[in-house]
């Protein structure tokens, strides 16, 4: 389950991807090994983001 810092960052990234860049989001999941939130987006699925438990985006 994502923590609040990850959810806050997920909201910001999702907003920018869908309403500003008009890019689809294909998948959002939690990596069970690292507890990072993983986002796969873009028309060609070429945009990848990871949100660490402290809210840092990779």
C-alpha positions, 0 to 999 in steps of 0.5 A: 500500500502506498504511503501518503508522500507517494500518493501526493506525488502520484497525484501531481505526476498523473495530473501533469501527464494527463491534463498537460502532456495528454499522455495515457497512463498504462500501469501504476503498481507497487514494487514489492521488493523496494516499496517504490510506486511504479508508473508506466505511461506514454503512447509508446509506454516510453515514460517510466517513473518510480516514486520512493517512500520519501516522495522522491521521483526517479 
